Amino acid sequence: MTSAVDCLCKYAFEELEMNRVQICCAVENTSSSNIPRRLGFQFEGIERAGELFPDGIFADIEVYSLLKNEY
C-alpha cells in the first residue's frame, strides 16, 4: 500500500501539478497512519469527530500532508 500511495503522490505532483496531498485516517488505525509517516508526510493534528462510520459513530482522525516541494 505504501508504494501505491507513493505512486499516487508522484502522479499528483508531476502530472496533475498539485501542490498538496492530504491523508486522513482514524486515530486508532496505526496500519493506515504508518503509510504517510513512512512517506515523509507531516502530521498536522487531529480533527475531532472528523469521520462518520457506517454504524453512525463519529471518530477522530489524524491529518497528514505532503507539499510538492517536500516530495
PDB file of N, CA, C, O and CB in Angstrom:
ATOM      1  N   MET A   1       0.819  -1.186   0.000  1.00  0.00           N
ATOM      2  CA  MET A   1       0.000   0.000   0.000  1.00  0.00           C
ATOM      3  C   MET A   1       0.871   1.262   0.000  1.00  0.00           C
ATOM      4  O   MET A   1       0.529   2.258  -0.637  1.00  0.00           O
ATOM      5  CB  MET A   1      -0.936  -0.008   1.204  1.00  0.00           C
ATOM      6  N   THR A   2       1.977   1.210   0.707  1.00  0.00           N
ATOM      7  CA  THR A   2       2.861   2.382   0.751  1.00  0.00           C
ATOM      8  C   THR A   2       3.375   2.737  -0.641  1.00  0.00           C
ATOM      9  O   THR A   2       3.412   3.913  -1.004  1.00  0.00           O
ATOM     10  CB  THR A   2       4.043   2.126   1.696  1.00  0.00           C
ATOM     11  N   SER A   3       3.767   1.746  -1.412  1.00  0.00           N
ATOM     12  CA  SER A   3       4.268   2.039  -2.763  1.00  0.00           C
ATOM     13  C   SER A   3       3.149   2.554  -3.671  1.00  0.00           C
ATOM     14  O   SER A   3       3.400   3.376  -4.553  1.00  0.00           O
ATOM     15  CB  SER A   3       4.907   0.782  -3.380  1.00  0.00           C
ATOM     16  N   ALA A   4       1.929   2.082  -3.465  1.00  0.00           N
ATOM     17  CA  ALA A   4       0.796   2.579  -4.253  1.00  0.00           C
ATOM     18  C   ALA A   4       0.527   4.051  -3.938  1.00  0.00           C
ATOM     19  O   ALA A   4       0.280   4.849  -4.843  1.00  0.00           O
ATOM     20  CB  ALA A   4      -0.470   1.733  -3.977  1.00  0.00           C
ATOM     21  N   VAL A   5       0.577   4.401  -2.669  1.00  0.00           N
ATOM     22  CA  VAL A   5       0.365   5.801  -2.276  1.00  0.00           C
ATOM     23  C   VAL A   5       1.501   6.666  -2.804  1.00  0.00           C
ATOM     24  O   VAL A   5       1.267   7.798  -3.229  1.00  0.00           O
ATOM     25  CB  VAL A   5       0.260   5.933  -0.734  1.00  0.00           C
ATOM     26  N   ASP A   6       2.710   6.158  -2.783  1.00  0.00           N
ATOM     27  CA  ASP A   6       3.847   6.896  -3.330  1.00  0.00           C
ATOM     28  C   ASP A   6       3.642   7.167  -4.822  1.00  0.00           C
ATOM     29  O   ASP A   6       3.925   8.267  -5.296  1.00  0.00           O
ATOM     30  CB  ASP A   6       5.158   6.115  -3.102  1.00  0.00           C
ATOM     31  N   CYS A   7       3.156   6.177  -5.556  1.00  0.00           N
ATOM     32  CA  CYS A   7       2.866   6.357  -6.986  1.00  0.00           C
ATOM     33  C   CYS A   7       1.778   7.405  -7.204  1.00  0.00           C
ATOM     34  O   CYS A   7       1.858   8.209  -8.133  1.00  0.00           O
ATOM     35  CB  CYS A   7       2.439   5.022  -7.618  1.00  0.00           C
ATOM     36  N   LEU A   8       0.767   7.392  -6.345  1.00  0.00           N
ATOM     37  CA  LEU A   8      -0.305   8.391  -6.450  1.00  0.00           C
ATOM     38  C   LEU A   8       0.229   9.797  -6.163  1.00  0.00           C
ATOM     39  O   LEU A   8      -0.185  10.763  -6.803  1.00  0.00           O
ATOM     40  CB  LEU A   8      -1.456   8.052  -5.477  1.00  0.00           C
ATOM     41  N   CYS A   9       1.135   9.907  -5.212  1.00  0.00           N
ATOM     42  CA  CYS A   9       1.738  11.209  -4.916  1.00  0.00           C
ATOM     43  C   CYS A   9       2.545  11.710  -6.106  1.00  0.00           C
ATOM     44  O   CYS A   9       2.458  12.880  -6.478  1.00  0.00           O
ATOM     45  CB  CYS A   9       2.631  11.121  -3.669  1.00  0.00           C
ATOM     46  N   LYS A  10       3.323  10.824  -6.692  1.00  0.00           N
ATOM     47  CA  LYS A  10       4.109  11.179  -7.880  1.00  0.00           C
ATOM     48  C   LYS A  10       3.193  11.689  -8.990  1.00  0.00           C
ATOM     49  O   LYS A  10       3.474  12.714  -9.611  1.00  0.00           O
ATOM     50  CB  LYS A  10       4.928   9.961  -8.377  1.00  0.00           C
ATOM     51  N   TYR A  11       2.111  10.980  -9.235  1.00  0.00           N
ATOM     52  CA  TYR A  11       1.140  11.385 -10.254  1.00  0.00           C
ATOM     53  C   TYR A  11       0.522  12.740  -9.902  1.00  0.00           C
ATOM     54  O   TYR A  11       0.401  13.613 -10.762  1.00  0.00           O
ATOM     55  CB  TYR A  11       0.036  10.316 -10.402  1.00  0.00           C
ATOM     56  N   ALA A  12       0.133  12.912  -8.641  1.00  0.00           N
ATOM     57  CA  ALA A  12      -0.498  14.165  -8.213  1.00  0.00           C
ATOM     58  C   ALA A  12       0.436  15.356  -8.404  1.00  0.00           C
ATOM     59  O   ALA A  12       0.022  16.403  -8.901  1.00  0.00           O
ATOM     60  CB  ALA A  12      -0.925  14.070  -6.748  1.00  0.00           C
ATOM     61  N   PHE A  13       1.693  15.192  -8.009  1.00  0.00           N
ATOM     62  CA  PHE A  13       2.630  16.306  -8.087  1.00  0.00           C
ATOM     63  C   PHE A  13       3.171  16.539  -9.494  1.00  0.00           C
ATOM     64  O   PHE A  13       3.300  17.685  -9.925  1.00  0.00           O
ATOM     65  CB  PHE A  13       3.772  16.069  -7.147  1.00  0.00           C
ATOM     66  N   GLU A  14       3.484  15.475 -10.205  1.00  0.00           N
ATOM     67  CA  GLU A  14       4.139  15.632 -11.506  1.00  0.00           C
ATOM     68  C   GLU A  14       3.161  15.764 -12.672  1.00  0.00           C
ATOM     69  O   GLU A  14       3.386  16.568 -13.576  1.00  0.00           O
ATOM     70  CB  GLU A  14       5.047  14.462 -11.754  1.00  0.00           C
ATOM     71  N   GLU A  15       2.100  15.002 -12.661  1.00  0.00           N
ATOM     72  CA  GLU A  15       1.166  15.033 -13.789  1.00  0.00           C
ATOM     73  C   GLU A  15       0.024  16.037 -13.579  1.00  0.00           C
ATOM     74  O   GLU A  15      -0.328  16.785 -14.491  1.00  0.00           O
ATOM     75  CB  GLU A  15       0.589  13.643 -14.017  1.00  0.00           C
ATOM     76  N   LEU A  16      -0.534  16.044 -12.399  1.00  0.00           N
ATOM     77  CA  LEU A  16      -1.659  16.941 -12.114  1.00  0.00           C
ATOM     78  C   LEU A  16      -1.212  18.305 -11.600  1.00  0.00           C
ATOM     79  O   LEU A  16      -2.022  19.222 -11.471  1.00  0.00           O
ATOM     80  CB  LEU A  16      -2.582  16.302 -11.103  1.00  0.00           C
ATOM     81  N   GLU A  17       0.087  18.436 -11.305  1.00  0.00           N
ATOM     82  CA  GLU A  17       0.686  19.672 -10.816  1.00  0.00           C
ATOM     83  C   GLU A  17       0.004  20.199  -9.547  1.00  0.00           C
ATOM     84  O   GLU A  17      -0.157  21.407  -9.370  1.00  0.00           O
ATOM     85  CB  GLU A  17       0.633  20.726 -11.901  1.00  0.00           C
ATOM     86  N   MET A  18      -0.386  19.284  -8.685  1.00  0.00           N
ATOM     87  CA  MET A  18      -0.976  19.667  -7.406  1.00  0.00           C
ATOM     88  C   MET A  18       0.134  20.140  -6.473  1.00  0.00           C
ATOM     89  O   MET A  18       1.298  19.777  -6.645  1.00  0.00           O
ATOM     90  CB  MET A  18      -1.767  18.481  -6.774  1.00  0.00           C
ATOM     91  N   ASN A  19      -0.228  20.940  -5.502  1.00  0.00           N
ATOM     92  CA  ASN A  19       0.737  21.450  -4.543  1.00  0.00           C
ATOM     93  C   ASN A  19       0.700  20.696  -3.214  1.00  0.00           C
ATOM     94  O   ASN A  19       1.656  20.750  -2.442  1.00  0.00           O
ATOM     95  CB  ASN A  19       0.488  22.915  -4.305  1.00  0.00           C
ATOM     96  N   ARG A  20      -0.399  19.998  -2.949  1.00  0.00           N
ATOM     97  CA  ARG A  20      -0.570  19.387  -1.635  1.00  0.00           C
ATOM     98  C   ARG A  20      -1.359  18.089  -1.752  1.00  0.00           C
ATOM     99  O   ARG A  20      -2.337  17.997  -2.494  1.00  0.00           O
ATOM    100  CB  ARG A  20      -1.276  20.357  -0.674  1.00  0.00           C
ATOM    101  N   VAL A  21      -0.906  17.086  -0.996  1.00  0.00           N
ATOM    102  CA  VAL A  21      -1.641  15.828  -0.866  1.00  0.00           C
ATOM    103  C   VAL A  21      -1.914  15.642   0.624  1.00  0.00           C
ATOM    104  O   VAL A  21      -1.029  15.833   1.458  1.00  0.00           O
ATOM    105  CB  VAL A  21      -0.833  14.596  -1.478  1.00  0.00           C
ATOM    106  N   GLN A  22      -3.140  15.271   0.942  1.00  0.00           N
ATOM    107  CA  GLN A  22      -3.531  15.096   2.335  1.00  0.00           C
ATOM    108  C   GLN A  22      -4.062  13.683   2.542  1.00  0.00           C
ATOM    109  O   GLN A  22      -4.799  13.151   1.712  1.00  0.00           O
ATOM    110  CB  GLN A  22      -4.592  16.145   2.747  1.00  0.00           C
ATOM    111  N   ILE A  23      -3.673  13.091   3.663  1.00  0.00           N
ATOM    112  CA  ILE A  23      -4.159  11.762   4.042  1.00  0.00           C
ATOM    113  C   ILE A  23      -4.777  11.874   5.428  1.00  0.00           C
ATOM    114  O   ILE A  23      -4.185  12.444   6.344  1.00  0.00           O
ATOM    115  CB  ILE A  23      -3.004  10.692   4.018  1.00  0.00           C
ATOM    116  N   CYS A  24      -5.974  11.321   5.566  1.00  0.00           N
ATOM    117  CA  CYS A  24      -6.661  11.280   6.855  1.00  0.00           C
ATOM    118  C   CYS A  24      -6.940   9.827   7.204  1.00  0.00           C
ATOM    119  O   CYS A  24      -7.297   9.029   6.337  1.00  0.00           O
ATOM    120  CB  CYS A  24      -7.984  12.112   6.822  1.00  0.00           C
ATOM    121  N   CYS A  25      -6.777   9.489   8.473  1.00  0.00           N
ATOM    122  CA  CYS A  25      -7.071   8.134   8.929  1.00  0.00           C
ATOM    123  C   CYS A  25      -7.527   8.180  10.383  1.00  0.00           C
ATOM    124  O   CYS A  25      -7.168   9.086  11.135  1.00  0.00           O
ATOM    125  CB  CYS A  25      -5.830   7.211   8.771  1.00  0.00           C
ATOM    126  N   ALA A  26      -8.317   7.195  10.755  1.00  0.00           N
ATOM    127  CA  ALA A  26      -8.828   7.135  12.120  1.00  0.00           C
ATOM    128  C   ALA A  26      -7.663   7.082  13.114  1.00  0.00           C
ATOM    129  O   ALA A  26      -6.632   6.467  12.842  1.00  0.00           O
ATOM    130  CB  ALA A  26      -9.756   5.907  12.302  1.00  0.00           C
ATOM    131  N   VAL A  27      -7.837   7.721  14.245  1.00  0.00           N
ATOM    132  CA  VAL A  27      -6.773   7.840  15.247  1.00  0.00           C
ATOM    133  C   VAL A  27      -6.194   6.492  15.652  1.00  0.00           C
ATOM    134  O   VAL A  27      -4.979   6.372  15.807  1.00  0.00           O
ATOM    135  CB  VAL A  27      -7.297   8.550  16.473  1.00  0.00           C
ATOM    136  N   GLU A  28      -7.007   5.506  15.822  1.00  0.00           N
ATOM    137  CA  GLU A  28      -6.509   4.210  16.293  1.00  0.00           C
ATOM    138  C   GLU A  28      -6.102   3.254  15.171  1.00  0.00           C
ATOM    139  O   GLU A  28      -5.767   2.100  15.437  1.00  0.00           O
ATOM    140  CB  GLU A  28      -7.557   3.553  17.138  1.00  0.00           C
ATOM    141  N   ASN A  29      -6.126   3.718  13.928  1.00  0.00           N
ATOM    142  CA  ASN A  29      -5.776   2.869  12.793  1.00  0.00           C
ATOM    143  C   ASN A  29      -4.282   3.040  12.478  1.00  0.00           C
ATOM    144  O   ASN A  29      -3.911   3.761  11.553  1.00  0.00           O
ATOM    145  CB  ASN A  29      -6.652   3.219  11.544  1.00  0.00           C
ATOM    146  N   THR A  30      -3.443   2.369  13.258  1.00  0.00           N
ATOM    147  CA  THR A  30      -1.996   2.537  13.094  1.00  0.00           C
ATOM    148  C   THR A  30      -1.479   1.997  11.765  1.00  0.00           C
ATOM    149  O   THR A  30      -0.502   2.519  11.230  1.00  0.00           O
ATOM    150  CB  THR A  30      -1.272   1.852  14.226  1.00  0.00           C
ATOM    151  N   SER A  31      -2.116   0.964  11.224  1.00  0.00           N
ATOM    152  CA  SER A  31      -1.688   0.440   9.919  1.00  0.00           C
ATOM    153  C   SER A  31      -1.799   1.523   8.852  1.00  0.00           C
ATOM    154  O   SER A  31      -0.910   1.664   8.012  1.00  0.00           O
ATOM    155  CB  SER A  31      -2.534  -0.793   9.518  1.00  0.00           C
ATOM    156  N   SER A  32      -2.879   2.281   8.882  1.00  0.00           N
ATOM    157  CA  SER A  32      -3.066   3.351   7.907  1.00  0.00           C
ATOM    158  C   SER A  32      -2.182   4.550   8.197  1.00  0.00           C
ATOM    159  O   SER A  32      -1.626   5.139   7.270  1.00  0.00           O
ATOM    160  CB  SER A  32      -4.512   3.782   7.878  1.00  0.00           C
ATOM    161  N   SER A  33      -2.037   4.923   9.457  1.00  0.00           N
ATOM    162  CA  SER A  33      -1.240   6.112   9.775  1.00  0.00           C
ATOM    163  C   SER A  33       0.256   5.882   9.556  1.00  0.00           C
ATOM    164  O   SER A  33       1.012   6.844   9.419  1.00  0.00           O
ATOM    165  CB  SER A  33      -1.488   6.532  11.217  1.00  0.00           C
ATOM    166  N   ASN A  34       0.684   4.641   9.523  1.00  0.00           N
ATOM    167  CA  ASN A  34       2.095   4.354   9.245  1.00  0.00           C
ATOM    168  C   ASN A  34       2.466   4.686   7.801  1.00  0.00           C
ATOM    169  O   ASN A  34       3.629   4.974   7.517  1.00  0.00           O
ATOM    170  CB  ASN A  34       2.400   2.884   9.532  1.00  0.00           C
ATOM    171  N   ILE A  35       1.508   4.652   6.899  1.00  0.00           N
ATOM    172  CA  ILE A  35       1.785   4.921   5.478  1.00  0.00           C
ATOM    173  C   ILE A  35       2.278   6.354   5.268  1.00  0.00           C
ATOM    174  O   ILE A  35       3.362   6.534   4.715  1.00  0.00           O
ATOM    175  CB  ILE A  35       0.523   4.673   4.631  1.00  0.00           C
ATOM    176  N   PRO A  36       1.536   7.374   5.682  1.00  0.00           N
ATOM    177  CA  PRO A  36       2.066   8.732   5.465  1.00  0.00           C
ATOM    178  C   PRO A  36       3.347   8.993   6.255  1.00  0.00           C
ATOM    179  O   PRO A  36       4.200   9.758   5.806  1.00  0.00           O
ATOM    180  CB  PRO A  36       1.016   9.769   5.847  1.00  0.00           C
ATOM    181  N   ARG A  37       3.491   8.380   7.404  1.00  0.00           N
ATOM    182  CA  ARG A  37       4.721   8.559   8.185  1.00  0.00           C
ATOM    183  C   ARG A  37       5.922   8.019   7.417  1.00  0.00           C
ATOM    184  O   ARG A  37       6.974   8.658   7.381  1.00  0.00           O
ATOM    185  CB  ARG A  37       4.604   7.856   9.556  1.00  0.00           C
ATOM    186  N   ARG A  38       5.773   6.844   6.801  1.00  0.00           N
ATOM    187  CA  ARG A  38       6.878   6.252   6.031  1.00  0.00           C
ATOM    188  C   ARG A  38       7.240   7.103   4.821  1.00  0.00           C
ATOM    189  O   ARG A  38       8.391   7.116   4.385  1.00  0.00           O
ATOM    190  CB  ARG A  38       6.510   4.838   5.575  1.00  0.00           C
ATOM    191  N   LEU A  39       6.254   7.813   4.280  1.00  0.00           N
ATOM    192  CA  LEU A  39       6.474   8.597   3.064  1.00  0.00           C
ATOM    193  C   LEU A  39       6.875  10.045   3.340  1.00  0.00           C
ATOM    194  O   LEU A  39       6.995  10.843   2.410  1.00  0.00           O
ATOM    195  CB  LEU A  39       5.230   8.578   2.221  1.00  0.00           C
ATOM    196  N   GLY A  40       7.081  10.386   4.597  1.00  0.00           N
ATOM    197  CA  GLY A  40       7.568  11.723   4.927  1.00  0.00           C
ATOM    198  C   GLY A  40       6.498  12.792   5.048  1.00  0.00           C
ATOM    199  O   GLY A  40       6.815  13.981   5.043  1.00  0.00           O
ATOM    200  N   PHE A  41       5.254  12.402   5.156  1.00  0.00           N
ATOM    201  CA  PHE A  41       4.177  13.372   5.369  1.00  0.00           C
ATOM    202  C   PHE A  41       4.334  14.014   6.748  1.00  0.00           C
ATOM    203  O   PHE A  41       4.884  13.406   7.665  1.00  0.00           O
ATOM    204  CB  PHE A  41       2.781  12.690   5.237  1.00  0.00           C
ATOM    205  N   GLN A  42       3.853  15.229   6.882  1.00  0.00           N
ATOM    206  CA  GLN A  42       3.870  15.940   8.154  1.00  0.00           C
ATOM    207  C   GLN A  42       2.548  15.730   8.882  1.00  0.00           C
ATOM    208  O   GLN A  42       1.480  15.850   8.282  1.00  0.00           O
ATOM    209  CB  GLN A  42       4.138  17.444   7.936  1.00  0.00           C
ATOM    210  N   PHE A  43       2.618  15.420  10.158  1.00  0.00           N
ATOM    211  CA  PHE A  43       1.420  15.295  10.979  1.00  0.00           C
ATOM    212  C   PHE A  43       0.921  16.696  11.289  1.00  0.00           C
ATOM    213  O   PHE A  43       1.658  17.518  11.833  1.00  0.00           O
ATOM    214  CB  PHE A  43       1.703  14.488  12.293  1.00  0.00           C
ATOM    215  N   GLU A  44      -0.334  16.967  10.940  1.00  0.00           N
ATOM    216  CA  GLU A  44      -0.896  18.300  11.152  1.00  0.00           C
ATOM    217  C   GLU A  44      -1.755  18.378  12.401  1.00  0.00           C
ATOM    218  O   GLU A  44      -1.915  19.456  12.974  1.00  0.00           O
ATOM    219  CB  GLU A  44      -1.711  18.711   9.955  1.00  0.00           C
ATOM    220  N   GLY A  45      -2.301  17.268  12.823  1.00  0.00           N
ATOM    221  CA  GLY A  45      -3.130  17.302  14.019  1.00  0.00           C
ATOM    222  C   GLY A  45      -4.277  16.319  13.930  1.00  0.00           C
ATOM    223  O   GLY A  45      -4.345  15.487  13.025  1.00  0.00           O
ATOM    224  N   ILE A  46      -5.175  16.436  14.890  1.00  0.00           N
ATOM    225  CA  ILE A  46      -6.326  15.543  14.960  1.00  0.00           C
ATOM    226  C   ILE A  46      -7.593  16.356  14.725  1.00  0.00           C
ATOM    227  O   ILE A  46      -7.836  17.367  15.385  1.00  0.00           O
ATOM    228  CB  ILE A  46      -6.384  14.805  16.331  1.00  0.00           C
ATOM    229  N   GLU A  47      -8.378  15.900  13.789  1.00  0.00           N
ATOM    230  CA  GLU A  47      -9.674  16.514  13.507  1.00  0.00           C
ATOM    231  C   GLU A  47     -10.720  15.771  14.334  1.00  0.00           C
ATOM    232  O   GLU A  47     -10.989  14.591  14.112  1.00  0.00           O
ATOM    233  CB  GLU A  47     -10.019  16.467  11.965  1.00  0.00           C
ATOM    234  N   ARG A  48     -11.292  16.480  15.278  1.00  0.00           N
ATOM    235  CA  ARG A  48     -12.256  15.855  16.187  1.00  0.00           C
ATOM    236  C   ARG A  48     -13.533  15.501  15.445  1.00  0.00           C
ATOM    237  O   ARG A  48     -14.077  16.308  14.691  1.00  0.00           O
ATOM    238  CB  ARG A  48     -12.570  16.785  17.370  1.00  0.00           C
ATOM    239  N   ALA A  49     -14.001  14.283  15.673  1.00  0.00           N
ATOM    240  CA  ALA A  49     -15.239  13.788  15.057  1.00  0.00           C
ATOM    241  C   ALA A  49     -15.241  14.056  13.554  1.00  0.00           C
ATOM    242  O   ALA A  49     -16.234  14.522  12.995  1.00  0.00           O
ATOM    243  CB  ALA A  49     -16.470  14.446  15.713  1.00  0.00           C
ATOM    244  N   GLY A  50     -14.122  13.755  12.916  1.00  0.00           N
ATOM    245  CA  GLY A  50     -13.948  14.094  11.508  1.00  0.00           C
ATOM    246  C   GLY A  50     -14.442  13.067  10.513  1.00  0.00           C
ATOM    247  O   GLY A  50     -14.479  13.336   9.313  1.00  0.00           O
ATOM    248  N   GLU A  51     -14.822  11.898  10.990  1.00  0.00           N
ATOM    249  CA  GLU A  51     -15.276  10.853  10.056  1.00  0.00           C
ATOM    250  C   GLU A  51     -16.476  10.120  10.651  1.00  0.00           C
ATOM    251  O   GLU A  51     -16.475   9.732  11.819  1.00  0.00           O
ATOM    252  CB  GLU A  51     -14.123   9.846   9.741  1.00  0.00           C
ATOM    253  N   LEU A  52     -17.489   9.944   9.821  1.00  0.00           N
ATOM    254  CA  LEU A  52     -18.688   9.219  10.239  1.00  0.00           C
ATOM    255  C   LEU A  52     -18.595   7.780   9.739  1.00  0.00           C
ATOM    256  O   LEU A  52     -18.499   7.541   8.535  1.00  0.00           O
ATOM    257  CB  LEU A  52     -19.980   9.911   9.702  1.00  0.00           C
ATOM    258  N   PHE A  53     -18.624   6.832  10.659  1.00  0.00           N
ATOM    259  CA  PHE A  53     -18.576   5.420  10.307  1.00  0.00           C
ATOM    260  C   PHE A  53     -19.978   4.902  10.006  1.00  0.00           C
ATOM    261  O   PHE A  53     -20.963   5.509  10.425  1.00  0.00           O
ATOM    262  CB  PHE A  53     -17.932   4.602  11.438  1.00  0.00           C
ATOM    263  N   PRO A  54     -20.077   3.783   9.280  1.00  0.00           N
ATOM    264  CA  PRO A  54     -21.388   3.238   8.902  1.00  0.00           C
ATOM    265  C   PRO A  54     -22.311   2.950  10.092  1.00  0.00           C
ATOM    266  O   PRO A  54     -23.533   2.943   9.944  1.00  0.00           O
ATOM    267  CB  PRO A  54     -21.193   1.971   8.116  1.00  0.00           C
ATOM    268  N   ASP A  55     -21.729   2.714  11.260  1.00  0.00           N
ATOM    269  CA  ASP A  55     -22.565   2.431  12.429  1.00  0.00           C
ATOM    270  C   ASP A  55     -23.107   3.701  13.083  1.00  0.00           C
ATOM    271  O   ASP A  55     -23.747   3.633  14.132  1.00  0.00           O
ATOM    272  CB  ASP A  55     -21.774   1.635  13.446  1.00  0.00           C
ATOM    273  N   GLY A  56     -22.852   4.867  12.464  1.00  0.00           N
ATOM    274  CA  GLY A  56     -23.385   6.129  12.968  1.00  0.00           C
ATOM    275  C   GLY A  56     -22.517   6.813  14.004  1.00  0.00           C
ATOM    276  O   GLY A  56     -22.933   7.818  14.580  1.00  0.00           O
ATOM    277  N   ILE A  57     -21.331   6.301  14.256  1.00  0.00           N
ATOM    278  CA  ILE A  57     -20.436   6.878  15.258  1.00  0.00           C
ATOM    279  C   ILE A  57     -19.370   7.718  14.560  1.00  0.00           C
ATOM    280  O   ILE A  57     -18.791   7.307  13.555  1.00  0.00           O
ATOM    281  CB  ILE A  57     -19.781   5.766  16.124  1.00  0.00           C
ATOM    282  N   PHE A  58     -19.126   8.896  15.114  1.00  0.00           N
ATOM    283  CA  PHE A  58     -18.073   9.756  14.602  1.00  0.00           C
ATOM    284  C   PHE A  58     -16.755   9.400  15.266  1.00  0.00           C
ATOM    285  O   PHE A  58     -16.711   9.107  16.461  1.00  0.00           O
ATOM    286  CB  PHE A  58     -18.413  11.238  14.832  1.00  0.00           C
ATOM    287  N   ALA A  59     -15.678   9.427  14.483  1.00  0.00           N
ATOM    288  CA  ALA A  59     -14.355   9.115  15.001  1.00  0.00           C
ATOM    289  C   ALA A  59     -13.407  10.288  14.749  1.00  0.00           C
ATOM    290  O   ALA A  59     -13.545  11.017  13.767  1.00  0.00           O
ATOM    291  CB  ALA A  59     -13.808   7.823  14.355  1.00  0.00           C
ATOM    292  N   ASP A  60     -12.455  10.451  15.647  1.00  0.00           N
ATOM    293  CA  ASP A  60     -11.396  11.440  15.446  1.00  0.00           C
ATOM    294  C   ASP A  60     -10.446  10.911  14.374  1.00  0.00           C
ATOM    295  O   ASP A  60     -10.201   9.707  14.291  1.00  0.00           O
ATOM    296  CB  ASP A  60     -10.629  11.737  16.785  1.00  0.00           C
ATOM    297  N   ILE A  61      -9.914  11.815  13.556  1.00  0.00           N
ATOM    298  CA  ILE A  61      -8.996  11.398  12.503  1.00  0.00           C
ATOM    299  C   ILE A  61      -7.689  12.183  12.580  1.00  0.00           C
ATOM    300  O   ILE A  61      -7.665  13.360  12.941  1.00  0.00           O
ATOM    301  CB  ILE A  61      -9.644  11.580  11.126  1.00  0.00           C
ATOM    302  N   GLU A  62      -6.612  11.500  12.232  1.00  0.00           N
ATOM    303  CA  GLU A  62      -5.305  12.133  12.127  1.00  0.00           C
ATOM    304  C   GLU A  62      -5.168  12.700  10.715  1.00  0.00           C
ATOM    305  O   GLU A  62      -5.578  12.069   9.741  1.00  0.00           O
ATOM    306  CB  GLU A  62      -4.150  11.119  12.448  1.00  0.00           C
ATOM    307  N   VAL A  63      -4.592  13.889  10.615  1.00  0.00           N
ATOM    308  CA  VAL A  63      -4.419  14.545   9.324  1.00  0.00           C
ATOM    309  C   VAL A  63      -2.922  14.678   9.041  1.00  0.00           C
ATOM    310  O   VAL A  63      -2.163  15.196   9.859  1.00  0.00           O
ATOM    311  CB  VAL A  63      -5.123  15.943   9.301  1.00  0.00           C
ATOM    312  N   TYR A  64      -2.519  14.199   7.867  1.00  0.00           N
ATOM    313  CA  TYR A  64      -1.131  14.275   7.401  1.00  0.00           C
ATOM    314  C   TYR A  64      -1.117  14.974   6.047  1.00  0.00           C
ATOM    315  O   TYR A  64      -2.064  14.842   5.271  1.00  0.00           O
ATOM    316  CB  TYR A  64      -0.481  12.848   7.304  1.00  0.00           C
ATOM    317  N   SER A  65      -0.053  15.713   5.761  1.00  0.00           N
ATOM    318  CA  SER A  65       0.044  16.355   4.455  1.00  0.00           C
ATOM    319  C   SER A  65       1.471  16.314   3.936  1.00  0.00           C
ATOM    320  O   SER A  65       2.432  16.212   4.699  1.00  0.00           O
ATOM    321  CB  SER A  65      -0.446  17.799   4.531  1.00  0.00           C
ATOM    322  N   LEU A  66       1.580  16.395   2.621  1.00  0.00           N
ATOM    323  CA  LEU A  66       2.863  16.462   1.941  1.00  0.00           C
ATOM    324  C   LEU A  66       2.746  17.526   0.864  1.00  0.00           C
ATOM    325  O   LEU A  66       1.805  17.506   0.071  1.00  0.00           O
ATOM    326  CB  LEU A  66       3.276  15.074   1.337  1.00  0.00           C
ATOM    327  N   LEU A  67       3.699  18.460   0.831  1.00  0.00           N
ATOM    328  CA  LEU A  67       3.714  19.509  -0.177  1.00  0.00           C
ATOM    329  C   LEU A  67       4.641  19.118  -1.324  1.00  0.00           C
ATOM    330  O   LEU A  67       5.564  18.320  -1.165  1.00  0.00           O
ATOM    331  CB  LEU A  67       4.152  20.850   0.441  1.00  0.00           C
ATOM    332  N   LYS A  68       4.368  19.697  -2.464  1.00  0.00           N
ATOM    333  CA  LYS A  68       5.156  19.369  -3.656  1.00  0.00           C
ATOM    334  C   LYS A  68       6.644  19.604  -3.435  1.00  0.00           C
ATOM    335  O   LYS A  68       7.466  18.804  -3.883  1.00  0.00           O
ATOM    336  CB  LYS A  68       4.678  20.191  -4.846  1.00  0.00           C
ATOM    337  N   ASN A  69       7.000  20.676  -2.760  1.00  0.00           N
ATOM    338  CA  ASN A  69       8.425  20.965  -2.553  1.00  0.00           C
ATOM    339  C   ASN A  69       9.068  20.062  -1.512  1.00  0.00           C
ATOM    340  O   ASN A  69      10.283  20.113  -1.322  1.00  0.00           O
ATOM    341  CB  ASN A  69       8.603  22.404  -2.140  1.00  0.00           C
ATOM    342  N   GLU A  70       8.273  19.230  -0.831  1.00  0.00           N
ATOM    343  CA  GLU A  70       8.787  18.259   0.134  1.00  0.00           C
ATOM    344  C   GLU A  70       8.922  16.872  -0.478  1.00  0.00           C
ATOM    345  O   GLU A  70       9.556  15.991   0.104  1.00  0.00           O
ATOM    346  CB  GLU A  70       7.880  18.198   1.352  1.00  0.00           C
ATOM    347  N   TYR A  71       8.329  16.678  -1.651  1.00  0.00           N
ATOM    348  CA  TYR A  71       8.297  15.366  -2.274  1.00  0.00           C
ATOM    349  C   TYR A  71       9.630  15.008  -2.882  1.00  0.00           C
ATOM    350  O   TYR A  71       9.778  13.927  -3.452  1.00  0.00           O
ATOM    351  CB  TYR A  71       7.224  15.310  -3.326  1.00  0.00           C
TER     352      TYR A  71
END
